[in-house]
């Protein structure tokens, strides 16, 4: 009689653990990743106006002067602001 009770208890445990594994296996698989969209061509930049080119040249000139003087950080920023404004 004791052997029969033990077999029933062991069988119940085995079935309970297998049911948990079976329940986990029935979960829906994760969704497939979305396919990436077709690559978009980069936008073409409008040609720079003469005024924009002059500003850029002035800015680069001021940057070169600041580098020659060995300026860094806040001092460089202040120098460039004054240089570009003049």
PyMOL Python script that loads the backbone (N, CA, C, O; Angstrom):
from pymol import cmd

cmd.read_pdbstr("""\
ATOM      1  N   UNK A   1       0.814  -1.190   0.000  1.00  0.00           N
ATOM      2  CA  UNK A   1       0.000   0.000   0.000  1.00  0.00           C
ATOM      3  C   UNK A   1       0.859   1.257   0.000  1.00  0.00           C
ATOM      4  O   UNK A   1       0.587   2.205  -0.736  1.00  0.00           O
ATOM      5  N   UNK A   2       1.920   1.258   0.848  1.00  0.00           N
ATOM      6  CA  UNK A   2       2.805   2.411   0.905  1.00  0.00           C
ATOM      7  C   UNK A   2       3.480   2.631  -0.453  1.00  0.00           C
ATOM      8  O   UNK A   2       3.665   3.772  -0.875  1.00  0.00           O
ATOM      9  N   UNK A   3       3.841   1.566  -1.123  1.00  0.00           N
ATOM     10  CA  UNK A   3       4.494   1.660  -2.420  1.00  0.00           C
ATOM     11  C   UNK A   3       3.562   2.289  -3.441  1.00  0.00           C
ATOM     12  O   UNK A   3       3.995   3.096  -4.263  1.00  0.00           O
ATOM     13  N   UNK A   4       2.302   1.932  -3.397  1.00  0.00           N
ATOM     14  CA  UNK A   4       1.316   2.486  -4.320  1.00  0.00           C
ATOM     15  C   UNK A   4       1.129   3.989  -4.095  1.00  0.00           C
ATOM     16  O   UNK A   4       1.035   4.742  -5.064  1.00  0.00           O
ATOM     17  N   UNK A   5       1.073   4.427  -2.873  1.00  0.00           N
ATOM     18  CA  UNK A   5       0.929   5.845  -2.537  1.00  0.00           C
ATOM     19  C   UNK A   5       2.158   6.612  -3.016  1.00  0.00           C
ATOM     20  O   UNK A   5       2.042   7.704  -3.573  1.00  0.00           O
ATOM     21  N   UNK A   6       3.326   6.035  -2.795  1.00  0.00           N
ATOM     22  CA  UNK A   6       4.561   6.692  -3.243  1.00  0.00           C
ATOM     23  C   UNK A   6       4.590   6.814  -4.772  1.00  0.00           C
ATOM     24  O   UNK A   6       4.993   7.850  -5.301  1.00  0.00           O
ATOM     25  N   UNK A   7       4.181   5.798  -5.458  1.00  0.00           N
ATOM     26  CA  UNK A   7       4.140   5.847  -6.916  1.00  0.00           C
ATOM     27  C   UNK A   7       3.161   6.901  -7.407  1.00  0.00           C
ATOM     28  O   UNK A   7       3.436   7.601  -8.382  1.00  0.00           O
ATOM     29  N   UNK A   8       2.044   7.014  -6.752  1.00  0.00           N
ATOM     30  CA  UNK A   8       1.050   8.032  -7.145  1.00  0.00           C
ATOM     31  C   UNK A   8       1.612   9.434  -6.915  1.00  0.00           C
ATOM     32  O   UNK A   8       1.448  10.318  -7.755  1.00  0.00           O
ATOM     33  N   UNK A   9       2.273   9.632  -5.776  1.00  0.00           N
ATOM     34  CA  UNK A   9       2.855  10.956  -5.470  1.00  0.00           C
ATOM     35  C   UNK A   9       3.952  11.288  -6.476  1.00  0.00           C
ATOM     36  O   UNK A   9       3.992  12.404  -6.993  1.00  0.00           O
ATOM     37  N   UNK A  10       4.834  10.348  -6.758  1.00  0.00           N
ATOM     38  CA  UNK A  10       5.917  10.572  -7.722  1.00  0.00           C
ATOM     39  C   UNK A  10       5.328  10.831  -9.102  1.00  0.00           C
ATOM     40  O   UNK A  10       5.792  11.720  -9.816  1.00  0.00           O
ATOM     41  N   UNK A  11       4.320  10.070  -9.481  1.00  0.00           N
ATOM     42  CA  UNK A  11       3.686  10.269 -10.785  1.00  0.00           C
ATOM     43  C   UNK A  11       3.042  11.646 -10.891  1.00  0.00           C
ATOM     44  O   UNK A  11       3.124  12.295 -11.934  1.00  0.00           O
ATOM     45  N   UNK A  12       2.398  12.096  -9.804  1.00  0.00           N
ATOM     46  CA  UNK A  12       1.780  13.422  -9.807  1.00  0.00           C
ATOM     47  C   UNK A  12       2.831  14.510  -9.963  1.00  0.00           C
ATOM     48  O   UNK A  12       2.619  15.483 -10.687  1.00  0.00           O
ATOM     49  N   UNK A  13       3.969  14.349  -9.283  1.00  0.00           N
ATOM     50  CA  UNK A  13       5.051  15.336  -9.401  1.00  0.00           C
ATOM     51  C   UNK A  13       5.611  15.368 -10.820  1.00  0.00           C
ATOM     52  O   UNK A  13       5.827  16.442 -11.382  1.00  0.00           O
ATOM     53  N   UNK A  14       5.841  14.217 -11.384  1.00  0.00           N
ATOM     54  CA  UNK A  14       6.385  14.150 -12.742  1.00  0.00           C
ATOM     55  C   UNK A  14       5.418  14.797 -13.724  1.00  0.00           C
ATOM     56  O   UNK A  14       5.838  15.556 -14.598  1.00  0.00           O
ATOM     57  N   UNK A  15       4.139  14.506 -13.590  1.00  0.00           N
ATOM     58  CA  UNK A  15       3.152  15.111 -14.487  1.00  0.00           C
ATOM     59  C   UNK A  15       3.043  16.625 -14.292  1.00  0.00           C
ATOM     60  O   UNK A  15       2.847  17.361 -15.258  1.00  0.00           O
ATOM     61  N   UNK A  16       3.169  17.089 -13.051  1.00  0.00           N
ATOM     62  CA  UNK A  16       3.060  18.539 -12.818  1.00  0.00           C
ATOM     63  C   UNK A  16       4.241  19.281 -13.441  1.00  0.00           C
ATOM     64  O   UNK A  16       4.070  20.354 -14.019  1.00  0.00           O
ATOM     65  N   UNK A  17       5.464  18.695 -13.320  1.00  0.00           N
ATOM     66  CA  UNK A  17       6.627  19.345 -13.927  1.00  0.00           C
ATOM     67  C   UNK A  17       6.566  19.290 -15.451  1.00  0.00           C
ATOM     68  O   UNK A  17       6.963  20.242 -16.122  1.00  0.00           O
ATOM     69  N   UNK A  18       6.079  18.200 -15.990  1.00  0.00           N
ATOM     70  CA  UNK A  18       6.003  18.109 -17.446  1.00  0.00           C
ATOM     71  C   UNK A  18       4.924  19.045 -17.984  1.00  0.00           C
ATOM     72  O   UNK A  18       5.052  19.560 -19.095  1.00  0.00           O
ATOM     73  N   UNK A  19       3.864  19.271 -17.209  1.00  0.00           N
ATOM     74  CA  UNK A  19       2.814  20.182 -17.652  1.00  0.00           C
ATOM     75  C   UNK A  19       3.339  21.611 -17.719  1.00  0.00           C
ATOM     76  O   UNK A  19       2.958  22.371 -18.609  1.00  0.00           O
ATOM     77  N   UNK A  20       4.210  21.981 -16.784  1.00  0.00           N
ATOM     78  CA  UNK A  20       4.791  23.334 -16.796  1.00  0.00           C
ATOM     79  C   UNK A  20       5.644  23.503 -18.046  1.00  0.00           C
ATOM     80  O   UNK A  20       5.564  24.532 -18.718  1.00  0.00           O
ATOM     81  N   UNK A  21       6.460  22.503 -18.364  1.00  0.00           N
ATOM     82  CA  UNK A  21       7.295  22.585 -19.557  1.00  0.00           C
ATOM     83  C   UNK A  21       6.466  22.633 -20.818  1.00  0.00           C
ATOM     84  O   UNK A  21       6.797  23.349 -21.763  1.00  0.00           O
ATOM     85  N   UNK A  22       5.394  21.873 -20.832  1.00  0.00           N
ATOM     86  CA  UNK A  22       4.517  21.858 -22.005  1.00  0.00           C
ATOM     87  C   UNK A  22       3.830  23.204 -22.175  1.00  0.00           C
ATOM     88  O   UNK A  22       3.661  23.676 -23.300  1.00  0.00           O
ATOM     89  N   UNK A  23       3.435  23.818 -21.083  1.00  0.00           N
ATOM     90  CA  UNK A  23       2.767  25.120 -21.159  1.00  0.00           C
ATOM     91  C   UNK A  23       3.732  26.175 -21.693  1.00  0.00           C
ATOM     92  O   UNK A  23       3.331  27.067 -22.440  1.00  0.00           O
ATOM     93  N   UNK A  24       4.987  26.075 -21.314  1.00  0.00           N
ATOM     94  CA  UNK A  24       5.962  27.047 -21.799  1.00  0.00           C
ATOM     95  C   UNK A  24       6.251  26.849 -23.278  1.00  0.00           C
ATOM     96  O   UNK A  24       6.522  27.811 -23.996  1.00  0.00           O
ATOM     97  N   UNK A  25       6.196  25.619 -23.727  1.00  0.00           N
ATOM     98  CA  UNK A  25       6.455  25.346 -25.139  1.00  0.00           C
ATOM     99  C   UNK A  25       5.335  25.848 -26.029  1.00  0.00           C
ATOM    100  O   UNK A  25       5.569  26.116 -27.207  1.00  0.00           O
ATOM    101  N   UNK A  26       4.142  25.982 -25.513  1.00  0.00           N
ATOM    102  CA  UNK A  26       3.004  26.400 -26.309  1.00  0.00           C
ATOM    103  C   UNK A  26       2.938  27.917 -26.486  1.00  0.00           C
ATOM    104  O   UNK A  26       2.070  28.408 -27.207  1.00  0.00           O
ATOM    105  N   UNK A  27       3.830  28.663 -25.848  1.00  0.00           N
ATOM    106  CA  UNK A  27       3.826  30.115 -25.974  1.00  0.00           C
ATOM    107  C   UNK A  27       4.063  30.502 -27.426  1.00  0.00           C
ATOM    108  O   UNK A  27       4.789  29.819 -28.149  1.00  0.00           O
ATOM    109  N   UNK A  28       3.455  31.585 -27.843  1.00  0.00           N
ATOM    110  CA  UNK A  28       3.617  32.031 -29.223  1.00  0.00           C
ATOM    111  C   UNK A  28       5.050  32.507 -29.434  1.00  0.00           C
ATOM    112  O   UNK A  28       5.621  33.146 -28.550  1.00  0.00           O
ATOM    113  N   UNK A  29       5.630  32.212 -30.568  1.00  0.00           N
ATOM    114  CA  UNK A  29       6.997  32.646 -30.830  1.00  0.00           C
ATOM    115  C   UNK A  29       7.043  34.167 -30.984  1.00  0.00           C
ATOM    116  O   UNK A  29       6.044  34.787 -31.348  1.00  0.00           O
ATOM    117  N   UNK A  30       8.189  34.758 -30.710  1.00  0.00           N
ATOM    118  CA  UNK A  30       8.295  36.212 -30.853  1.00  0.00           C
ATOM    119  C   UNK A  30       8.079  36.627 -32.307  1.00  0.00           C
ATOM    120  O   UNK A  30       8.393  35.890 -33.242  1.00  0.00           O
ATOM    121  N   UNK A  31       7.540  37.816 -32.460  1.00  0.00           N
ATOM    122  CA  UNK A  31       7.265  38.322 -33.809  1.00  0.00           C
ATOM    123  C   UNK A  31       8.572  38.520 -34.563  1.00  0.00           C
ATOM    124  O   UNK A  31       9.593  38.884 -33.980  1.00  0.00           O
ATOM    125  N   UNK A  32       8.526  38.280 -35.835  1.00  0.00           N
ATOM    126  CA  UNK A  32       9.702  38.471 -36.674  1.00  0.00           C
ATOM    127  C   UNK A  32      10.002  39.964 -36.771  1.00  0.00           C
ATOM    128  O   UNK A  32       9.076  40.775 -36.809  1.00  0.00           O
ATOM    129  N   UNK A  33      11.272  40.336 -36.810  1.00  0.00           N
ATOM    130  CA  UNK A  33      11.600  41.753 -36.923  1.00  0.00           C
ATOM    131  C   UNK A  33      11.089  42.322 -38.250  1.00  0.00           C
ATOM    132  O   UNK A  33      11.073  41.645 -39.278  1.00  0.00           O
ATOM    133  N   UNK A  34      10.683  43.556 -38.188  1.00  0.00           N
ATOM    134  CA  UNK A  34      10.168  44.209 -39.389  1.00  0.00           C
ATOM    135  C   UNK A  34      11.293  44.361 -40.408  1.00  0.00           C
ATOM    136  O   UNK A  34      12.443  44.611 -40.048  1.00  0.00           O
ATOM    137  N   UNK A  35      10.956  44.212 -41.646  1.00  0.00           N
ATOM    138  CA  UNK A  35      11.962  44.377 -42.688  1.00  0.00           C
ATOM    139  C   UNK A  35      12.281  45.856 -42.827  1.00  0.00           C
ATOM    140  O   UNK A  35      11.377  46.692 -42.807  1.00  0.00           O
ATOM    141  N   UNK A  36      13.542  46.182 -42.965  1.00  0.00           N
ATOM    142  CA  UNK A  36      13.903  47.601 -43.074  1.00  0.00           C
ATOM    143  C   UNK A  36      13.376  48.190 -44.385  1.00  0.00           C
ATOM    144  O   UNK A  36      13.281  47.508 -45.405  1.00  0.00           O
ATOM    145  N   UNK A  37      13.045  49.452 -44.322  1.00  0.00           N
ATOM    146  CA  UNK A  37      12.555  50.150 -45.509  1.00  0.00           C
ATOM    147  C   UNK A  37      13.708  50.325 -46.499  1.00  0.00           C
ATOM    148  O   UNK A  37      14.881  50.219 -46.142  1.00  0.00           O
ATOM    149  N   UNK A  38      13.353  50.586 -47.705  1.00  0.00           N
ATOM    150  CA  UNK A  38      14.368  50.808 -48.733  1.00  0.00           C
ATOM    151  C   UNK A  38      15.205  52.030 -48.348  1.00  0.00           C
ATOM    152  O   UNK A  38      14.661  53.007 -47.831  1.00  0.00           O
ATOM    153  N   UNK A  39      16.502  51.992 -48.588  1.00  0.00           N
ATOM    154  CA  UNK A  39      17.341  53.131 -48.227  1.00  0.00           C
ATOM    155  C   UNK A  39      16.915  54.392 -48.987  1.00  0.00           C
ATOM    156  O   UNK A  39      16.570  54.356 -50.168  1.00  0.00           O
ATOM    157  N   UNK A  40      16.954  55.478 -48.269  1.00  0.00           N
ATOM    158  CA  UNK A  40      16.561  56.761 -48.845  1.00  0.00           C
ATOM    159  C   UNK A  40      17.820  57.480 -49.308  1.00  0.00           C
ATOM    160  O   UNK A  40      18.812  57.544 -48.582  1.00  0.00           O
ATOM    161  N   UNK A  41      17.775  58.009 -50.492  1.00  0.00           N
ATOM    162  CA  UNK A  41      18.921  58.740 -51.021  1.00  0.00           C
ATOM    163  C   UNK A  41      19.098  60.025 -50.214  1.00  0.00           C
ATOM    164  O   UNK A  41      18.113  60.684 -49.878  1.00  0.00           O
ATOM    165  N   UNK A  42      20.343  60.387 -49.902  1.00  0.00           N
ATOM    166  CA  UNK A  42      20.567  61.621 -49.144  1.00  0.00           C
ATOM    167  C   UNK A  42      20.099  62.846 -49.940  1.00  0.00           C
ATOM    168  O   UNK A  42      20.196  62.896 -51.166  1.00  0.00           O
ATOM    169  N   UNK A  43      19.599  63.812 -49.204  1.00  0.00           N
ATOM    170  CA  UNK A  43      19.131  65.031 -49.858  1.00  0.00           C
ATOM    171  C   UNK A  43      20.329  65.818 -50.376  1.00  0.00           C
ATOM    172  O   UNK A  43      21.382  65.882 -49.741  1.00  0.00           O
ATOM    173  N   UNK A  44      20.138  66.396 -51.514  1.00  0.00           N
ATOM    174  CA  UNK A  44      21.203  67.219 -52.078  1.00  0.00           C
ATOM    175  C   UNK A  44      21.174  68.585 -51.416  1.00  0.00           C
ATOM    176  O   UNK A  44      20.113  69.184 -51.238  1.00  0.00           O
ATOM    177  N   UNK A  45      22.345  69.062 -51.058  1.00  0.00           N
ATOM    178  CA  UNK A  45      22.443  70.368 -50.419  1.00  0.00           C
ATOM    179  C   UNK A  45      22.360  71.448 -51.485  1.00  0.00           C
ATOM    180  O   UNK A  45      22.892  71.311 -52.587  1.00  0.00           O
ATOM    181  N   UNK A  46      21.677  72.523 -51.124  1.00  0.00           N
ATOM    182  CA  UNK A  46      21.589  73.653 -52.033  1.00  0.00           C
ATOM    183  C   UNK A  46      22.970  74.310 -52.100  1.00  0.00           C
ATOM    184  O   UNK A  46      23.683  74.343 -51.097  1.00  0.00           O
ATOM    185  N   UNK A  47      23.346  74.819 -53.235  1.00  0.00           N
ATOM    186  CA  UNK A  47      24.658  75.472 -53.334  1.00  0.00           C
ATOM    187  C   UNK A  47      24.718  76.682 -52.400  1.00  0.00           C
ATOM    188  O   UNK A  47      23.731  77.388 -52.197  1.00  0.00           O
ATOM    189  N   UNK A  48      25.904  76.893 -51.844  1.00  0.00           N
ATOM    190  CA  UNK A  48      26.078  78.012 -50.902  1.00  0.00           C
ATOM    191  C   UNK A  48      26.060  79.332 -51.667  1.00  0.00           C
ATOM    192  O   UNK A  48      26.592  79.446 -52.771  1.00  0.00           O
ATOM    193  N   UNK A  49      25.438  80.314 -51.046  1.00  0.00           N
ATOM    194  CA  UNK A  49      25.417  81.648 -51.650  1.00  0.00           C
ATOM    195  C   UNK A  49      26.771  82.303 -51.403  1.00  0.00           C
ATOM    196  O   UNK A  49      27.565  81.827 -50.592  1.00  0.00           O
ATOM    197  N   UNK A  50      27.018  83.380 -52.099  1.00  0.00           N
ATOM    198  CA  UNK A  50      28.282  84.095 -51.953  1.00  0.00           C
ATOM    199  C   UNK A  50      28.423  84.632 -50.529  1.00  0.00           C
ATOM    200  O   UNK A  50      29.522  84.668 -49.974  1.00  0.00           O
ATOM    201  N   UNK A  51      27.299  85.048 -49.947  1.00  0.00           N
ATOM    202  CA  UNK A  51      27.327  85.582 -48.574  1.00  0.00           C
ATOM    203  C   UNK A  51      27.705  84.475 -47.580  1.00  0.00           C
ATOM    204  O   UNK A  51      28.499  84.692 -46.665  1.00  0.00           O
ATOM    205  N   UNK A  52      27.122  83.286 -47.778  1.00  0.00           N
ATOM    206  CA  UNK A  52      27.434  82.163 -46.889  1.00  0.00           C
ATOM    207  C   UNK A  52      28.895  81.749 -47.026  1.00  0.00           C
ATOM    208  O   UNK A  52      29.549  81.412 -46.038  1.00  0.00           O
ATOM    209  N   UNK A  53      29.398  81.775 -48.255  1.00  0.00           N
ATOM    210  CA  UNK A  53      30.796  81.410 -48.476  1.00  0.00           C
ATOM    211  C   UNK A  53      31.730  82.403 -47.806  1.00  0.00           C
ATOM    212  O   UNK A  53      32.761  82.015 -47.257  1.00  0.00           O
ATOM    213  N   UNK A  54      31.374  83.682 -47.849  1.00  0.00           N
ATOM    214  CA  UNK A  54      32.198  84.703 -47.213  1.00  0.00           C
ATOM    215  C   UNK A  54      32.206  84.522 -45.699  1.00  0.00           C
ATOM    216  O   UNK A  54      33.250  84.667 -45.062  1.00  0.00           O
ATOM    217  N   UNK A  55      31.026  84.199 -45.107  1.00  0.00           N
ATOM    218  CA  UNK A  55      30.952  83.977 -43.662  1.00  0.00           C
ATOM    219  C   UNK A  55      31.804  82.777 -43.257  1.00  0.00           C
ATOM    220  O   UNK A  55      32.505  82.811 -42.245  1.00  0.00           O
ATOM    221  N   UNK A  56      31.736  81.736 -44.046  1.00  0.00           N
ATOM    222  CA  UNK A  56      32.495  80.530 -43.734  1.00  0.00           C
ATOM    223  C   UNK A  56      33.995  80.803 -43.825  1.00  0.00           C
ATOM    224  O   UNK A  56      34.765  80.344 -42.982  1.00  0.00           O
ATOM    225  N   UNK A  57      34.402  81.542 -44.839  1.00  0.00           N
ATOM    226  CA  UNK A  57      35.819  81.875 -44.997  1.00  0.00           C
ATOM    227  C   UNK A  57      36.305  82.722 -43.822  1.00  0.00           C
ATOM    228  O   UNK A  57      37.409  82.514 -43.319  1.00  0.00           O
ATOM    229  N   UNK A  58      35.484  83.674 -43.388  1.00  0.00           N
ATOM    230  CA  UNK A  58      35.839  84.539 -42.260  1.00  0.00           C
ATOM    231  C   UNK A  58      35.947  83.708 -40.982  1.00  0.00           C
ATOM    232  O   UNK A  58      36.865  83.898 -40.184  1.00  0.00           O
ATOM    233  N   UNK A  59      35.002  82.789 -40.798  1.00  0.00           N
ATOM    234  CA  UNK A  59      35.012  81.936 -39.615  1.00  0.00           C
ATOM    235  C   UNK A  59      36.265  81.059 -39.585  1.00  0.00           C
ATOM    236  O   UNK A  59      36.897  80.914 -38.538  1.00  0.00           O
ATOM    237  N   UNK A  60      36.622  80.480 -40.722  1.00  0.00           N
ATOM    238  CA  UNK A  60      37.823  79.645 -40.794  1.00  0.00           C
ATOM    239  C   UNK A  60      39.084  80.469 -40.547  1.00  0.00           C
ATOM    240  O   UNK A  60      40.028  79.991 -39.918  1.00  0.00           O
ATOM    241  N   UNK A  61      39.097  81.688 -41.034  1.00  0.00           N
ATOM    242  CA  UNK A  61      40.241  82.578 -40.822  1.00  0.00           C
ATOM    243  C   UNK A  61      40.394  82.889 -39.330  1.00  0.00           C
ATOM    244  O   UNK A  61      41.502  82.873 -38.795  1.00  0.00           O
ATOM    245  N   UNK A  62      39.264  83.172 -38.663  1.00  0.00           N
ATOM    246  CA  UNK A  62      39.294  83.470 -37.233  1.00  0.00           C
ATOM    247  C   UNK A  62      39.717  82.242 -36.428  1.00  0.00           C
ATOM    248  O   UNK A  62      40.427  82.362 -35.429  1.00  0.00           O
ATOM    249  N   UNK A  63      39.287  81.086 -36.858  1.00  0.00           N
ATOM    250  CA  UNK A  63      39.680  79.856 -36.181  1.00  0.00           C
ATOM    251  C   UNK A  63      41.188  79.648 -36.298  1.00  0.00           C
ATOM    252  O   UNK A  63      41.842  79.260 -35.329  1.00  0.00           O
ATOM    253  N   UNK A  64      41.730  79.902 -37.464  1.00  0.00           N
ATOM    254  CA  UNK A  64      43.170  79.751 -37.665  1.00  0.00           C
ATOM    255  C   UNK A  64      43.944  80.722 -36.773  1.00  0.00           C
ATOM    256  O   UNK A  64      44.960  80.353 -36.183  1.00  0.00           O
ATOM    257  N   UNK A  65      43.466  81.954 -36.678  1.00  0.00           N
ATOM    258  CA  UNK A  65      44.129  82.951 -35.814  1.00  0.00           C
ATOM    259  C   UNK A  65      44.078  82.512 -34.349  1.00  0.00           C
ATOM    260  O   UNK A  65      45.061  82.655 -33.621  1.00  0.00           O
ATOM    261  N   UNK A  66      42.939  81.982 -33.920  1.00  0.00           N
ATOM    262  CA  UNK A  66      42.800  81.535 -32.535  1.00  0.00           C
ATOM    263  C   UNK A  66      43.743  80.364 -32.254  1.00  0.00           C
ATOM    264  O   UNK A  66      44.333  80.281 -31.177  1.00  0.00           O
ATOM    265  N   UNK A  67      43.880  79.471 -33.217  1.00  0.00           N
ATOM    266  CA  UNK A  67      44.800  78.342 -33.049  1.00  0.00           C
ATOM    267  C   UNK A  67      46.248  78.810 -32.989  1.00  0.00           C
ATOM    268  O   UNK A  67      47.044  78.262 -32.227  1.00  0.00           O
ATOM    269  N   UNK A  68      46.598  79.823 -33.787  1.00  0.00           N
ATOM    270  CA  UNK A  68      47.959  80.361 -33.769  1.00  0.00           C
ATOM    271  C   UNK A  68      48.278  80.951 -32.398  1.00  0.00           C
ATOM    272  O   UNK A  68      49.407  80.847 -31.919  1.00  0.00           O
ATOM    273  N   UNK A  69      47.281  81.567 -31.773  1.00  0.00           N
ATOM    274  CA  UNK A  69      47.487  82.190 -30.462  1.00  0.00           C
ATOM    275  C   UNK A  69      47.412  81.163 -29.331  1.00  0.00           C
ATOM    276  O   UNK A  69      47.679  81.486 -28.174  1.00  0.00           O
ATOM    277  N   UNK A  70      47.051  79.937 -29.669  1.00  0.00           N
ATOM    278  CA  UNK A  70      46.981  78.880 -28.666  1.00  0.00           C
ATOM    279  C   UNK A  70      45.785  78.998 -27.740  1.00  0.00           C
ATOM    280  O   UNK A  70      45.834  78.539 -26.598  1.00  0.00           O
ATOM    281  N   UNK A  71      44.713  79.608 -28.222  1.00  0.00           N
ATOM    282  CA  UNK A  71      43.527  79.775 -27.386  1.00  0.00           C
ATOM    283  C   UNK A  71      42.709  78.484 -27.347  1.00  0.00           C
ATOM    284  O   UNK A  71      42.663  77.724 -28.314  1.00  0.00           O
ATOM    285  N   UNK A  72      42.063  78.260 -26.195  1.00  0.00           N
ATOM    286  CA  UNK A  72      41.217  77.081 -26.019  1.00  0.00           C
ATOM    287  C   UNK A  72      40.013  77.464 -25.175  1.00  0.00           C
ATOM    288  O   UNK A  72      40.054  78.427 -24.410  1.00  0.00           O
ATOM    289  N   UNK A  73      38.945  76.698 -25.325  1.00  0.00           N
ATOM    290  CA  UNK A  73      37.768  76.845 -24.464  1.00  0.00           C
ATOM    291  C   UNK A  73      37.073  78.186 -24.599  1.00  0.00           C
ATOM    292  O   UNK A  73      36.810  78.671 -25.700  1.00  0.00           O
ATOM    293  N   UNK A  74      36.783  78.774 -23.437  1.00  0.00           N
ATOM    294  CA  UNK A  74      36.020  80.018 -23.396  1.00  0.00           C
ATOM    295  C   UNK A  74      36.768  81.160 -24.074  1.00  0.00           C
ATOM    296  O   UNK A  74      36.155  81.986 -24.750  1.00  0.00           O
ATOM    297  N   UNK A  75      38.073  81.213 -23.900  1.00  0.00           N
ATOM    298  CA  UNK A  75      38.861  82.280 -24.518  1.00  0.00           C
ATOM    299  C   UNK A  75      38.776  82.195 -26.043  1.00  0.00           C
ATOM    300  O   UNK A  75      38.653  83.219 -26.715  1.00  0.00           O
ATOM    301  N   UNK A  76      38.841  80.982 -26.589  1.00  0.00           N
ATOM    302  CA  UNK A  76      38.736  80.815 -28.043  1.00  0.00           C
ATOM    303  C   UNK A  76      37.348  81.238 -28.522  1.00  0.00           C
ATOM    304  O   UNK A  76      37.210  81.901 -29.550  1.00  0.00           O
ATOM    305  N   UNK A  77      36.336  80.849 -27.774  1.00  0.00           N
ATOM    306  CA  UNK A  77      34.970  81.187 -28.163  1.00  0.00           C
ATOM    307  C   UNK A  77      34.763  82.702 -28.198  1.00  0.00           C
ATOM    308  O   UNK A  77      34.168  83.232 -29.135  1.00  0.00           O
ATOM    309  N   UNK A  78      35.257  83.391 -27.173  1.00  0.00           N
ATOM    310  CA  UNK A  78      35.131  84.850 -27.123  1.00  0.00           C
ATOM    311  C   UNK A  78      35.906  85.504 -28.269  1.00  0.00           C
ATOM    312  O   UNK A  78      35.411  86.432 -28.908  1.00  0.00           O
ATOM    313  N   UNK A  79      37.126  85.015 -28.525  1.00  0.00           N
ATOM    314  CA  UNK A  79      37.952  85.588 -29.585  1.00  0.00           C
ATOM    315  C   UNK A  79      37.269  85.421 -30.950  1.00  0.00           C
ATOM    316  O   UNK A  79      37.221  86.356 -31.749  1.00  0.00           O
ATOM    317  N   UNK A  80      36.745  84.219 -31.201  1.00  0.00           N
ATOM    318  CA  UNK A  80      36.101  83.976 -32.494  1.00  0.00           C
ATOM    319  C   UNK A  80      34.856  84.832 -32.664  1.00  0.00           C
ATOM    320  O   UNK A  80      34.587  85.330 -33.758  1.00  0.00           O
ATOM    321  N   UNK A  81      34.091  85.006 -31.584  1.00  0.00           N
ATOM    322  CA  UNK A  81      32.881  85.818 -31.655  1.00  0.00           C
ATOM    323  C   UNK A  81      33.224  87.270 -32.035  1.00  0.00           C
ATOM    324  O   UNK A  81      32.549  87.880 -32.865  1.00  0.00           O
ATOM    325  N   UNK A  82      34.280  87.808 -31.415  1.00  0.00           N
ATOM    326  CA  UNK A  82      34.704  89.169 -31.729  1.00  0.00           C
ATOM    327  C   UNK A  82      35.280  89.256 -33.126  1.00  0.00           C
ATOM    328  O   UNK A  82      35.036  90.222 -33.849  1.00  0.00           O
ATOM    329  N   UNK A  83      36.046  88.246 -33.503  1.00  0.00           N
ATOM    330  CA  UNK A  83      36.703  88.246 -34.821  1.00  0.00           C
ATOM    331  C   UNK A  83      35.675  88.165 -35.938  1.00  0.00           C
ATOM    332  O   UNK A  83      35.770  88.898 -36.922  1.00  0.00           O
ATOM    333  N   UNK A  84      34.697  87.285 -35.798  1.00  0.00           N
ATOM    334  CA  UNK A  84      33.701  87.110 -36.853  1.00  0.00           C
ATOM    335  C   UNK A  84      32.795  88.339 -36.960  1.00  0.00           C
ATOM    336  O   UNK A  84      32.356  88.702 -38.051  1.00  0.00           O
ATOM    337  N   UNK A  85      32.519  88.977 -35.810  1.00  0.00           N
ATOM    338  CA  UNK A  85      31.656  90.155 -35.803  1.00  0.00           C
ATOM    339  C   UNK A  85      32.337  91.360 -36.451  1.00  0.00           C
ATOM    340  O   UNK A  85      31.657  92.248 -36.966  1.00  0.00           O
ATOM    341  N   UNK A  86      33.660  91.401 -36.434  1.00  0.00           N
ATOM    342  CA  UNK A  86      34.358  92.571 -36.984  1.00  0.00           C
ATOM    343  C   UNK A  86      34.508  92.503 -38.482  1.00  0.00           C
ATOM    344  O   UNK A  86      35.073  93.414 -39.088  1.00  0.00           O
TER     345      UNK A  86
END
""", "prot")
cmd.dss("prot")
cmd.show_as("cartoon", "prot")
cmd.util.cbc("prot")
cmd.orient("prot")
